[in-house]
């Protein structure tokens, strides 16, 4: 989705939209590791290694979920 951020109000709206995606739907916006995996630039093991690198952060947990989903 294109998010116009030319004004203070539209920047706030864009931030709220991204927050909604991450909080309610559990999605990340602009995750380079997810993009690399989807494009085939890294495999599941590479994604798992990236998840381990980020440890117990929210982003690391997100990557762990992607690895788990890839196993099924």
PQR file with spaces between the fields and no chain letter, atoms N, CA, C, O and H, PARSE charges and radii, in Angstrom:
ATOM       1  N    UNK     1       0.841   -1.182    0.000 -0.4000 1.5000
ATOM       2  CA   UNK     1       0.000    0.000    0.000 -0.0000 2.0000
ATOM       3  C    UNK     1       0.882    1.240    0.000  0.5500 1.7000
ATOM       4  O    UNK     1       1.904    1.286    0.684 -0.5500 1.4000
ATOM       5  N    UNK     2       0.485    2.229   -0.761 -0.4000 1.5000
ATOM       6  CA   UNK     2       1.194    3.504   -0.774 -0.0000 2.0000
ATOM       7  C    UNK     2       0.668    4.346    0.374  0.5500 1.7000
ATOM       8  O    UNK     2      -0.541    4.520    0.525 -0.5500 1.4000
ATOM       9  H    UNK     2      -0.346    2.192   -1.317  0.4000 1.0000
ATOM      10  N    UNK     3       1.571    4.862    1.172 -0.4000 1.5000
ATOM      11  CA   UNK     3       1.183    5.689    2.308 -0.0000 2.0000
ATOM      12  C    UNK     3       1.734    7.094    2.105  0.5500 1.7000
ATOM      13  O    UNK     3       2.942    7.308    2.205 -0.5500 1.4000
ATOM      14  H    UNK     3       2.553    4.721    1.049  0.4000 1.0000
ATOM      15  N    UNK     4       0.860    8.049    1.821 -0.4000 1.5000
ATOM      16  CA   UNK     4       1.258    9.437    1.636 -0.0000 2.0000
ATOM      17  C    UNK     4       1.617   10.021    2.995  0.5500 1.7000
ATOM      18  O    UNK     4       0.824    9.966    3.935 -0.5500 1.4000
ATOM      19  H    UNK     4      -0.121    7.875    1.740  0.4000 1.0000
ATOM      20  N    UNK     5       2.802   10.574    3.089 -0.4000 1.5000
ATOM      21  CA   UNK     5       3.234   11.158    4.362 -0.0000 2.0000
ATOM      22  C    UNK     5       3.687   12.601    4.173  0.5500 1.7000
ATOM      23  O    UNK     5       4.659   13.045    4.784 -0.5500 1.4000
ATOM      24  H    UNK     5       3.446   10.619    2.325  0.4000 1.0000
ATOM      25  N    UNK     6       2.970   13.324    3.318 -0.4000 1.5000
ATOM      26  CA   UNK     6       3.348   14.695    3.006 -0.0000 2.0000
ATOM      27  C    UNK     6       2.961   15.719    4.057  0.5500 1.7000
ATOM      28  O    UNK     6       3.439   16.853    4.021 -0.5500 1.4000
ATOM      29  H    UNK     6       2.180   12.963    2.821  0.4000 1.0000
ATOM      30  N    UNK     7       2.114   15.344    4.978 -0.4000 1.5000
ATOM      31  CA   UNK     7       1.719   16.267    6.047 -0.0000 2.0000
ATOM      32  C    UNK     7       1.896   15.564    7.390  0.5500 1.7000
ATOM      33  O    UNK     7       2.052   14.345    7.458 -0.5500 1.4000
ATOM      34  H    UNK     7       1.726   14.423    5.007  0.4000 1.0000
ATOM      35  N    UNK     8       1.869   16.347    8.432 -0.4000 1.5000
ATOM      36  CA   UNK     8       1.978   15.748    9.766 -0.0000 2.0000
ATOM      37  C    UNK     8       0.839   14.770   10.020  0.5500 1.7000
ATOM      38  O    UNK     8       1.050   13.696   10.583 -0.5500 1.4000
ATOM      39  H    UNK     8       1.742   17.337    8.377  0.4000 1.0000
ATOM      40  N    UNK     9      -0.359   15.141    9.609 -0.4000 1.5000
ATOM      41  CA   UNK     9      -1.525   14.280    9.834 -0.0000 2.0000
ATOM      42  C    UNK     9      -1.412   12.980    9.045  0.5500 1.7000
ATOM      43  O    UNK     9      -1.724   11.910    9.568 -0.5500 1.4000
ATOM      44  H    UNK     9      -0.531   16.014    9.152  0.4000 1.0000
ATOM      45  N    UNK    10      -0.963   13.064    7.779 -0.4000 1.5000
ATOM      46  CA   UNK    10      -0.857   11.839    6.982 -0.0000 2.0000
ATOM      47  C    UNK    10       0.295   10.959    7.469  0.5500 1.7000
ATOM      48  O    UNK    10       0.232    9.736    7.346 -0.5500 1.4000
ATOM      49  H    UNK    10      -0.709   13.934    7.355  0.4000 1.0000
ATOM      50  N    UNK    11       1.341   11.567    8.018 -0.4000 1.5000
ATOM      51  CA   UNK    11       2.427   10.785    8.608 -0.0000 2.0000
ATOM      52  C    UNK    11       1.915   10.016    9.825  0.5500 1.7000
ATOM      53  O    UNK    11       2.247    8.846   10.009 -0.5500 1.4000
ATOM      54  H    UNK    11       1.393   12.561    8.118  0.4000 1.0000
ATOM      55  N    UNK    12       1.120   10.666   10.640 -0.4000 1.5000
ATOM      56  CA   UNK    12       0.520    9.996   11.794 -0.0000 2.0000
ATOM      57  C    UNK    12      -0.415    8.876   11.346  0.5500 1.7000
ATOM      58  O    UNK    12      -0.410    7.792   11.929 -0.5500 1.4000
ATOM      59  H    UNK    12       0.850   11.617   10.491  0.4000 1.0000
ATOM      60  N    UNK    13      -1.215    9.133   10.313 -0.4000 1.5000
ATOM      61  CA   UNK    13      -2.111    8.099    9.779 -0.0000 2.0000
ATOM      62  C    UNK    13      -1.319    6.892    9.288  0.5500 1.7000
ATOM      63  O    UNK    13      -1.708    5.751    9.538 -0.5500 1.4000
ATOM      64  H    UNK    13      -1.219   10.014    9.840  0.4000 1.0000
ATOM      65  N    UNK    14      -0.210    7.138    8.592 -0.4000 1.5000
ATOM      66  CA   UNK    14       0.621    6.042    8.090 -0.0000 2.0000
ATOM      67  C    UNK    14       1.207    5.242    9.247  0.5500 1.7000
ATOM      68  O    UNK    14       1.225    4.012    9.209 -0.5500 1.4000
ATOM      69  H    UNK    14       0.106    8.065    8.390  0.4000 1.0000
ATOM      70  N    UNK    15       1.681    5.933   10.263 -0.4000 1.5000
ATOM      71  CA   UNK    15       2.220    5.248   11.436 -0.0000 2.0000
ATOM      72  C    UNK    15       1.175    4.400   12.137  0.5500 1.7000
ATOM      73  O    UNK    15       1.457    3.285   12.574 -0.5500 1.4000
ATOM      74  H    UNK    15       1.666    6.932   10.293  0.4000 1.0000
ATOM      75  N    UNK    16      -0.030    4.932   12.240 -0.4000 1.5000
ATOM      76  CA   UNK    16      -1.121    4.170   12.858 -0.0000 2.0000
ATOM      77  C    UNK    16      -1.478    2.942   12.033  0.5500 1.7000
ATOM      78  O    UNK    16      -1.784    1.889   12.592 -0.5500 1.4000
ATOM      79  H    UNK    16      -0.260    5.838   11.885  0.4000 1.0000
ATOM      80  N    UNK    17      -1.442    3.065   10.709 -0.4000 1.5000
ATOM      81  CA   UNK    17      -1.726    1.934    9.829 -0.0000 2.0000
ATOM      82  C    UNK    17      -0.695    0.823   10.034  0.5500 1.7000
ATOM      83  O    UNK    17      -1.054   -0.347   10.164 -0.5500 1.4000
ATOM      84  H    UNK    17      -1.193    3.920   10.255  0.4000 1.0000
ATOM      85  N    UNK    18       0.579    1.193   10.061 -0.4000 1.5000
ATOM      86  CA   UNK    18       1.641    0.206   10.271 -0.0000 2.0000
ATOM      87  C    UNK    18       1.496   -0.425   11.649  0.5500 1.7000
ATOM      88  O    UNK    18       1.664   -1.636   11.792 -0.5500 1.4000
ATOM      89  H    UNK    18       0.870    2.144    9.955  0.4000 1.0000
ATOM      90  N    UNK    19       1.193    0.359   12.643 -0.4000 1.5000
ATOM      91  CA   UNK    19       0.998   -0.163   14.002 -0.0000 2.0000
ATOM      92  C    UNK    19      -0.143   -1.174   14.046  0.5500 1.7000
ATOM      93  O    UNK    19      -0.043   -2.200   14.718 -0.5500 1.4000
ATOM      94  H    UNK    19       1.056    1.342   12.527  0.4000 1.0000
ATOM      95  N    UNK    20      -1.223   -0.885   13.331 -0.4000 1.5000
ATOM      96  CA   UNK    20      -2.356   -1.805   13.270 -0.0000 2.0000
ATOM      97  C    UNK    20      -1.941   -3.129   12.646  0.5500 1.7000
ATOM      98  O    UNK    20      -2.302   -4.194   13.146 -0.5500 1.4000
ATOM      99  H    UNK    20      -1.304   -0.051   12.784  0.4000 1.0000
ATOM     100  N    UNK    21      -1.182   -3.066   11.553 -0.4000 1.5000
ATOM     101  CA   UNK    21      -0.719   -4.300   10.911 -0.0000 2.0000
ATOM     102  C    UNK    21       0.136   -5.132   11.851  0.5500 1.7000
ATOM     103  O    UNK    21      -0.036   -6.348   11.936 -0.5500 1.4000
ATOM     104  H    UNK    21      -0.889   -2.201   11.146  0.4000 1.0000
ATOM     105  N    UNK    22       1.043   -4.494   12.547 -0.4000 1.5000
ATOM     106  CA   UNK    22       1.951   -5.244   13.410 -0.0000 2.0000
ATOM     107  C    UNK    22       1.260   -5.762   14.663  0.5500 1.7000
ATOM     108  O    UNK    22       1.514   -6.888   15.089 -0.5500 1.4000
ATOM     109  H    UNK    22       1.182   -3.507   12.478  0.4000 1.0000
ATOM     110  N    UNK    23       0.399   -4.960   15.250 -0.4000 1.5000
ATOM     111  CA   UNK    23      -0.254   -5.360   16.504 -0.0000 2.0000
ATOM     112  C    UNK    23      -1.406   -6.339   16.302  0.5500 1.7000
ATOM     113  O    UNK    23      -1.490   -7.349   17.001 -0.5500 1.4000
ATOM     114  H    UNK    23       0.192   -4.045   14.904  0.4000 1.0000
ATOM     115  N    UNK    24      -2.275   -6.053   15.371 -0.4000 1.5000
ATOM     116  CA   UNK    24      -3.494   -6.858   15.222 -0.0000 2.0000
ATOM     117  C    UNK    24      -3.320   -8.064   14.316  0.5500 1.7000
ATOM     118  O    UNK    24      -3.930   -9.108   14.547 -0.5500 1.4000
ATOM     119  H    UNK    24      -2.206   -5.232   14.803  0.4000 1.0000
ATOM     120  N    UNK    25      -2.491   -7.928   13.284 -0.4000 1.5000
ATOM     121  CA   UNK    25      -2.360   -9.012   12.320 -0.0000 2.0000
ATOM     122  C    UNK    25      -1.037   -9.756   12.438  0.5500 1.7000
ATOM     123  O    UNK    25      -0.839  -10.775   11.777 -0.5500 1.4000
ATOM     124  H    UNK    25      -1.995   -7.079   13.096  0.4000 1.0000
ATOM     125  N    UNK    26      -0.129   -9.258   13.273 -0.4000 1.5000
ATOM     126  CA   UNK    26       1.139   -9.934   13.475 -0.0000 2.0000
ATOM     127  C    UNK    26       2.072   -9.870   12.281  0.5500 1.7000
ATOM     128  O    UNK    26       2.972  -10.701   12.156 -0.5500 1.4000
ATOM     129  H    UNK    26      -0.290   -8.430   13.810  0.4000 1.0000
ATOM     130  N    UNK    27       1.873   -8.898   11.404 -0.4000 1.5000
ATOM     131  CA   UNK    27       2.713   -8.756   10.218 -0.0000 2.0000
ATOM     132  C    UNK    27       3.808   -7.734   10.463  0.5500 1.7000
ATOM     133  O    UNK    27       3.648   -6.832   11.286 -0.5500 1.4000
ATOM     134  H    UNK    27       1.143   -8.223   11.506  0.4000 1.0000
ATOM     135  N    UNK    28       4.903   -7.870    9.762 -0.4000 1.5000
ATOM     136  CA   UNK    28       5.958   -6.874    9.781 -0.0000 2.0000
ATOM     137  C    UNK    28       5.933   -6.140    8.447  0.5500 1.7000
ATOM     138  O    UNK    28       5.591   -6.731    7.423 -0.5500 1.4000
ATOM     139  H    UNK    28       5.032   -8.602    9.094  0.4000 1.0000
ATOM     140  N    UNK    29       6.284   -4.882    8.448 -0.4000 1.5000
ATOM     141  CA   UNK    29       6.326   -4.086    7.230 -0.0000 2.0000
ATOM     142  C    UNK    29       7.784   -3.842    6.882  0.5500 1.7000
ATOM     143  O    UNK    29       8.538   -3.299    7.689 -0.5500 1.4000
ATOM     144  H    UNK    29       6.561   -4.402    9.281  0.4000 1.0000
ATOM     145  N    UNK    30       8.181   -4.242    5.683 -0.4000 1.5000
ATOM     146  CA   UNK    30       9.543   -3.996    5.221 -0.0000 2.0000
ATOM     147  C    UNK    30      10.589   -4.871    5.883  0.5500 1.7000
ATOM     148  O    UNK    30      11.704   -4.407    6.122 -0.5500 1.4000
ATOM     149  H    UNK    30       7.569   -4.684    5.027  0.4000 1.0000
ATOM     150  N    UNK    31      10.270   -6.113    6.186 -0.4000 1.5000
ATOM     151  CA   UNK    31      11.225   -7.033    6.805 -0.0000 2.0000
ATOM     152  C    UNK    31      12.198   -7.556    5.748  0.5500 1.7000
ATOM     153  O    UNK    31      11.802   -8.361    4.905 -0.5500 1.4000
ATOM     154  H    UNK    31       9.364   -6.489    5.992  0.4000 1.0000
ATOM     155  N    UNK    32      13.455   -7.121    5.771 -0.4000 1.5000
ATOM     156  CA   UNK    32      14.401   -7.575    4.749 -0.0000 2.0000
ATOM     157  C    UNK    32      14.618   -9.086    4.772  0.5500 1.7000
ATOM     158  O    UNK    32      14.825   -9.694    3.722 -0.5500 1.4000
ATOM     159  H    UNK    32      13.777   -6.467    6.456  0.4000 1.0000
ATOM     160  N    UNK    33      14.574   -9.690    5.940 -0.4000 1.5000
ATOM     161  CA   UNK    33      14.783  -11.137    6.034 -0.0000 2.0000
ATOM     162  C    UNK    33      13.607  -11.900    5.436  0.5500 1.7000
ATOM     163  O    UNK    33      13.805  -12.905    4.754 -0.5500 1.4000
ATOM     164  H    UNK    33      14.406   -9.195    6.793  0.4000 1.0000
ATOM     165  N    UNK    34      12.400  -11.439    5.682 -0.4000 1.5000
ATOM     166  CA   UNK    34      11.217  -12.076    5.102 -0.0000 2.0000
ATOM     167  C    UNK    34      11.224  -11.918    3.581  0.5500 1.7000
ATOM     168  O    UNK    34      10.885  -12.851    2.853 -0.5500 1.4000
ATOM     169  H    UNK    34      12.239  -10.622    6.236  0.4000 1.0000
ATOM     170  N    UNK    35      11.607  -10.744    3.111 -0.4000 1.5000
ATOM     171  CA   UNK    35      11.682  -10.496    1.672 -0.0000 2.0000
ATOM     172  C    UNK    35      12.726  -11.403    1.033  0.5500 1.7000
ATOM     173  O    UNK    35      12.479  -11.992   -0.019 -0.5500 1.4000
ATOM     174  H    UNK    35      11.882   -9.986    3.702  0.4000 1.0000
ATOM     175  N    UNK    36      13.892  -11.518    1.665 -0.4000 1.5000
ATOM     176  CA   UNK    36      14.954  -12.378    1.130 -0.0000 2.0000
ATOM     177  C    UNK    36      14.510  -13.829    1.072  0.5500 1.7000
ATOM     178  O    UNK    36      14.829  -14.535    0.115 -0.5500 1.4000
ATOM     179  H    UNK    36      14.093  -11.040    2.520  0.4000 1.0000
ATOM     180  N    UNK    37      13.786  -14.279    2.069 -0.4000 1.5000
ATOM     181  CA   UNK    37      13.290  -15.658    2.090 -0.0000 2.0000
ATOM     182  C    UNK    37      12.251  -15.876    0.992  0.5500 1.7000
ATOM     183  O    UNK    37      12.303  -16.868    0.265 -0.5500 1.4000
ATOM     184  H    UNK    37      13.527  -13.706    2.846  0.4000 1.0000
ATOM     185  N    UNK    38      11.315  -14.947    0.879 -0.4000 1.5000
ATOM     186  CA   UNK    38      10.257  -15.066   -0.134 -0.0000 2.0000
ATOM     187  C    UNK    38      10.832  -15.032   -1.550  0.5500 1.7000
ATOM     188  O    UNK    38      10.301  -15.677   -2.454 -0.5500 1.4000
ATOM     189  H    UNK    38      11.272  -14.141    1.469  0.4000 1.0000
ATOM     190  N    UNK    39      11.913  -14.284   -1.740 -0.4000 1.5000
ATOM     191  CA   UNK    39      12.535  -14.175   -3.060 -0.0000 2.0000
ATOM     192  C    UNK    39      13.465  -15.346   -3.366  0.5500 1.7000
ATOM     193  O    UNK    39      13.952  -15.476   -4.489 -0.5500 1.4000
ATOM     194  H    UNK    39      12.345  -13.760   -1.006  0.4000 1.0000
ATOM     195  N    UNK    40      13.713  -16.200   -2.368 -0.4000 1.5000
ATOM     196  CA   UNK    40      14.596  -17.337   -2.577 -0.0000 2.0000
ATOM     197  C    UNK    40      16.074  -17.012   -2.424  0.5500 1.7000
ATOM     198  O    UNK    40      16.928  -17.817   -2.795 -0.5500 1.4000
ATOM     199  H    UNK    40      13.318  -16.094   -1.456  0.4000 1.0000
ATOM     200  N    UNK    41      16.379  -15.844   -1.884 -0.4000 1.5000
ATOM     201  CA   UNK    41      17.775  -15.455   -1.691 -0.0000 2.0000
ATOM     202  C    UNK    41      18.392  -16.132   -0.480  0.5500 1.7000
ATOM     203  O    UNK    41      19.610  -16.302   -0.415 -0.5500 1.4000
ATOM     204  H    UNK    41      15.685  -15.190   -1.583  0.4000 1.0000
ATOM     205  N    UNK    42      17.555  -16.522    0.487 -0.4000 1.5000
ATOM     206  CA   UNK    42      18.007  -17.339    1.611 -0.0000 2.0000
ATOM     207  C    UNK    42      17.018  -18.491    1.763  0.5500 1.7000
ATOM     208  O    UNK    42      15.845  -18.364    1.411 -0.5500 1.4000
ATOM     209  H    UNK    42      16.566  -16.384    0.434  0.4000 1.0000
ATOM     210  N    UNK    43      17.497  -19.608    2.288 -0.4000 1.5000
ATOM     211  CA   UNK    43      16.609  -20.756    2.498 -0.0000 2.0000
ATOM     212  C    UNK    43      16.098  -20.755    3.941  0.5500 1.7000
ATOM     213  O    UNK    43      16.379  -19.836    4.711 -0.5500 1.4000
ATOM     214  H    UNK    43      18.450  -19.712    2.574  0.4000 1.0000
ATOM     215  N    UNK    44      15.340  -21.803    4.296 -0.4000 1.5000
ATOM     216  CA   UNK    44      14.765  -21.876    5.639 -0.0000 2.0000
ATOM     217  C    UNK    44      15.850  -21.858    6.702  0.5500 1.7000
ATOM     218  O    UNK    44      15.688  -21.220    7.743 -0.5500 1.4000
ATOM     219  H    UNK    44      15.111  -22.550    3.671  0.4000 1.0000
ATOM     220  N    UNK    45      16.966  -22.559    6.450 -0.4000 1.5000
ATOM     221  CA   UNK    45      18.060  -22.567    7.426 -0.0000 2.0000
ATOM     222  C    UNK    45      18.669  -21.174    7.585  0.5500 1.7000
ATOM     223  O    UNK    45      19.042  -20.777    8.689 -0.5500 1.4000
ATOM     224  H    UNK    45      17.098  -23.077    5.605  0.4000 1.0000
ATOM     225  N    UNK    46      18.768  -20.441    6.485 -0.4000 1.5000
ATOM     226  CA   UNK    46      19.268  -19.068    6.558 -0.0000 2.0000
ATOM     227  C    UNK    46      18.336  -18.171    7.342  0.5500 1.7000
ATOM     228  O    UNK    46      18.774  -17.310    8.104 -0.5500 1.4000
ATOM     229  H    UNK    46      18.465  -20.764    5.588  0.4000 1.0000
ATOM     230  N    UNK    47      17.045  -18.382    7.147 -0.4000 1.5000
ATOM     231  CA   UNK    47      16.055  -17.611    7.900 -0.0000 2.0000
ATOM     232  C    UNK    47      16.133  -17.955    9.383  0.5500 1.7000
ATOM     233  O    UNK    47      16.018  -17.075   10.236 -0.5500 1.4000
ATOM     234  H    UNK    47      16.689  -19.081    6.528  0.4000 1.0000
ATOM     235  N    UNK    48      16.329  -19.237    9.690 -0.4000 1.5000
ATOM     236  CA   UNK    48      16.461  -19.664   11.089 -0.0000 2.0000
ATOM     237  C    UNK    48      17.706  -19.042   11.726  0.5500 1.7000
ATOM     238  O    UNK    48      17.685  -18.653   12.894 -0.5500 1.4000
ATOM     239  H    UNK    48      16.423  -19.952    8.997  0.4000 1.0000
ATOM     240  N    UNK    49      18.783  -18.952   10.955 -0.4000 1.5000
ATOM     241  CA   UNK    49      20.011  -18.334   11.472 -0.0000 2.0000
ATOM     242  C    UNK    49      19.787  -16.852   11.766  0.5500 1.7000
ATOM     243  O    UNK    49      20.285  -16.335   12.766 -0.5500 1.4000
ATOM     244  H    UNK    49      18.800  -19.267   10.006  0.4000 1.0000
ATOM     245  N    UNK    50      19.043  -16.172   10.902 -0.4000 1.5000
ATOM     246  CA   UNK    50      18.737  -14.762   11.131 -0.0000 2.0000
ATOM     247  C    UNK    50      17.855  -14.600   12.374  0.5500 1.7000
ATOM     248  O    UNK    50      18.042  -13.670   13.159 -0.5500 1.4000
ATOM     249  H    UNK    50      18.638  -16.593   10.090  0.4000 1.0000
ATOM     250  N    UNK    51      16.891  -15.515   12.545 -0.4000 1.5000
ATOM     251  CA   UNK    51      16.026  -15.461   13.727 -0.0000 2.0000
ATOM     252  C    UNK    51      16.858  -15.616   14.995  0.5500 1.7000
ATOM     253  O    UNK    51      16.637  -14.913   15.981 -0.5500 1.4000
ATOM     254  H    UNK    51      16.739  -16.270   11.908  0.4000 1.0000
ATOM     255  N    UNK    52      17.810  -16.534   14.964 -0.4000 1.5000
ATOM     256  CA   UNK    52      18.669  -16.757   16.133 -0.0000 2.0000
ATOM     257  C    UNK    52      19.521  -15.521   16.420  0.5500 1.7000
ATOM     258  O    UNK    52      19.755  -15.179   17.579 -0.5500 1.4000
ATOM     259  H    UNK    52      17.989  -17.105   14.163  0.4000 1.0000
ATOM     260  N    UNK    53      19.982  -14.858   15.367 -0.4000 1.5000
ATOM     261  CA   UNK    53      20.796  -13.654   15.525 -0.0000 2.0000
ATOM     262  C    UNK    53      20.035  -12.563   16.292  0.5500 1.7000
ATOM     263  O    UNK    53      20.616  -11.847   17.107 -0.5500 1.4000
ATOM     264  H    UNK    53      19.792  -15.136   14.426  0.4000 1.0000
ATOM     265  N    UNK    54      18.743  -12.450   16.023 -0.4000 1.5000
ATOM     266  CA   UNK    54      17.939  -11.423   16.685 -0.0000 2.0000
ATOM     267  C    UNK    54      17.408  -11.870   18.037  0.5500 1.7000
ATOM     268  O    UNK    54      16.803  -11.085   18.766 -0.5500 1.4000
ATOM     269  H    UNK    54      18.271  -13.032   15.361  0.4000 1.0000
ATOM     270  N    UNK    55      17.637  -13.130   18.367 -0.4000 1.5000
ATOM     271  CA   UNK    55      17.321  -13.631   19.700 -0.0000 2.0000
ATOM     272  C    UNK    55      15.872  -13.488   20.091  0.5500 1.7000
ATOM     273  O    UNK    55      14.971  -13.790   19.307 -0.5500 1.4000
ATOM     274  H    UNK    55      18.129  -13.768   17.774  0.4000 1.0000
ATOM     275  N    UNK    56      15.650  -13.027   21.302 -0.4000 1.5000
ATOM     276  CA   UNK    56      14.308  -12.972   21.874 -0.0000 2.0000
ATOM     277  C    UNK    56      13.607  -11.631   21.639  0.5500 1.7000
ATOM     278  O    UNK    56      12.661  -11.283   22.345 -0.5500 1.4000
ATOM     279  H    UNK    56      16.381  -12.782   21.939  0.4000 1.0000
ATOM     280  N    UNK    57      14.079  -10.891   20.648 -0.4000 1.5000
ATOM     281  CA   UNK    57      13.396   -9.640   20.308 -0.0000 2.0000
ATOM     282  C    UNK    57      12.086   -9.956   19.596  0.5500 1.7000
ATOM     283  O    UNK    57      11.864  -11.088   19.168 -0.5500 1.4000
ATOM     284  H    UNK    57      14.848  -11.174   20.074  0.4000 1.0000
ATOM     285  N    UNK    58      11.237   -8.972   19.473 -0.4000 1.5000
ATOM     286  CA   UNK    58       9.992   -9.160   18.739 -0.0000 2.0000
ATOM     287  C    UNK    58      10.241   -9.564   17.295  0.5500 1.7000
ATOM     288  O    UNK    58       9.517  -10.389   16.737 -0.5500 1.4000
ATOM     289  H    UNK    58      11.418   -8.052   19.821  0.4000 1.0000
ATOM     290  N    UNK    59      11.272   -8.978   16.696 -0.4000 1.5000
ATOM     291  CA   UNK    59      11.606   -9.313   15.309 -0.0000 2.0000
ATOM     292  C    UNK    59      12.131  -10.739   15.214  0.5500 1.7000
ATOM     293  O    UNK    59      11.793  -11.460   14.275 -0.5500 1.4000
ATOM     294  H    UNK    59      11.860   -8.308   17.150  0.4000 1.0000
ATOM     295  N    UNK    60      12.943  -11.150   16.164 -0.4000 1.5000
ATOM     296  CA   UNK    60      13.430  -12.531   16.190 -0.0000 2.0000
ATOM     297  C    UNK    60      12.288  -13.521   16.338  0.5500 1.7000
ATOM     298  O    UNK    60      12.284  -14.567   15.690 -0.5500 1.4000
ATOM     299  H    UNK    60      13.217  -10.564   16.927  0.4000 1.0000
ATOM     300  N    UNK    61      11.318  -13.198   17.189 -0.4000 1.5000
ATOM     301  CA   UNK    61      10.144  -14.062   17.365 -0.0000 2.0000
ATOM     302  C    UNK    61       9.332  -14.131   16.078  0.5500 1.7000
ATOM     303  O    UNK    61       8.807  -15.189   15.730 -0.5500 1.4000
ATOM     304  H    UNK    61      11.322  -12.348   17.716  0.4000 1.0000
ATOM     305  N    UNK    62       9.228  -13.010   15.372 -0.4000 1.5000
ATOM     306  CA   UNK    62       8.513  -12.987   14.097 -0.0000 2.0000
ATOM     307  C    UNK    62       9.194  -13.912   13.090  0.5500 1.7000
ATOM     308  O    UNK    62       8.527  -14.687   12.404 -0.5500 1.4000
ATOM     309  H    UNK    62       9.655  -12.151   15.655  0.4000 1.0000
ATOM     310  N    UNK    63      10.516  -13.832   13.002 -0.4000 1.5000
ATOM     311  CA   UNK    63      11.252  -14.703   12.081 -0.0000 2.0000
ATOM     312  C    UNK    63      11.116  -16.164   12.492  0.5500 1.7000
ATOM     313  O    UNK    63      11.006  -17.039   11.634 -0.5500 1.4000
ATOM     314  H    UNK    63      11.058  -13.203   13.560  0.4000 1.0000
ATOM     315  N    UNK    64      11.123  -16.436   13.796 -0.4000 1.5000
ATOM     316  CA   UNK    64      10.901  -17.809   14.279 -0.0000 2.0000
ATOM     317  C    UNK    64       9.550  -18.349   13.807  0.5500 1.7000
ATOM     318  O    UNK    64       9.443  -19.510   13.412 -0.5500 1.4000
ATOM     319  H    UNK    64      11.213  -15.725   14.494  0.4000 1.0000
ATOM     320  N    UNK    65       8.523  -17.500   13.850 -0.4000 1.5000
ATOM     321  CA   UNK    65       7.196  -17.926   13.363 -0.0000 2.0000
ATOM     322  C    UNK    65       7.238  -18.239   11.872  0.5500 1.7000
ATOM     323  O    UNK    65       6.605  -19.193   11.421 -0.5500 1.4000
ATOM     324  H    UNK    65       8.610  -16.557   14.171  0.4000 1.0000
ATOM     325  N    UNK    66       7.978  -17.442   11.104 -0.4000 1.5000
ATOM     326  CA   UNK    66       8.103  -17.716    9.669 -0.0000 2.0000
ATOM     327  C    UNK    66       8.795  -19.050    9.429  0.5500 1.7000
ATOM     328  O    UNK    66       8.402  -19.808    8.542 -0.5500 1.4000
ATOM     329  H    UNK    66       8.492  -16.667   11.471  0.4000 1.0000
ATOM     330  N    UNK    67       9.827  -19.336   10.219 -0.4000 1.5000
ATOM     331  CA   UNK    67      10.539  -20.613   10.097 -0.0000 2.0000
ATOM     332  C    UNK    67       9.589  -21.757   10.427  0.5500 1.7000
ATOM     333  O    UNK    67       9.545  -22.758    9.711 -0.5500 1.4000
ATOM     334  H    UNK    67      10.146  -18.720   10.940  0.4000 1.0000
ATOM     335  N    UNK    68       8.830  -21.614   11.507 -0.4000 1.5000
ATOM     336  CA   UNK    68       7.870  -22.658   11.893 -0.0000 2.0000
ATOM     337  C    UNK    68       6.825  -22.872   10.809  0.5500 1.7000
ATOM     338  O    UNK    68       6.476  -24.011   10.499 -0.5500 1.4000
ATOM     339  H    UNK    68       8.866  -20.801   12.089  0.4000 1.0000
ATOM     340  N    UNK    69       6.325  -21.791   10.234 -0.4000 1.5000
ATOM     341  CA   UNK    69       5.335  -21.905    9.157 -0.0000 2.0000
ATOM     342  C    UNK    69       5.929  -22.598    7.935  0.5500 1.7000
ATOM     343  O    UNK    69       5.228  -23.324    7.230 -0.5500 1.4000
ATOM     344  H    UNK    69       6.608  -20.866   10.486  0.4000 1.0000
ATOM     345  N    UNK    70       7.216  -22.378    7.681 -0.4000 1.5000
ATOM     346  CA   UNK    70       7.874  -22.990    6.521 -0.0000 2.0000
ATOM     347  C    UNK    70       8.042  -24.490    6.704  0.5500 1.7000
ATOM     348  O    UNK    70       8.148  -25.223    5.721 -0.5500 1.4000
ATOM     349  H    UNK    70       7.786  -21.788    8.253  0.4000 1.0000
ATOM     350  N    UNK    71       8.068  -24.955    7.942 -0.4000 1.5000
ATOM     351  CA   UNK    71       8.235  -26.383    8.215 -0.0000 2.0000
ATOM     352  C    UNK    71       6.957  -27.157    7.949  0.5500 1.7000
ATOM     353  O    UNK    71       7.001  -28.379    7.811 -0.5500 1.4000
ATOM     354  H    UNK    71       7.982  -24.359    8.741  0.4000 1.0000
ATOM     355  N    UNK    72       5.836  -26.489    7.874 -0.4000 1.5000
ATOM     356  CA   UNK    72       4.543  -27.168    7.692 -0.0000 2.0000
ATOM     357  C    UNK    72       4.083  -27.103    6.271  0.5500 1.7000
ATOM     358  O    UNK    72       3.017  -27.623    5.943 -0.5500 1.4000
ATOM     359  H    UNK    72       5.799  -25.495    7.985  0.4000 1.0000
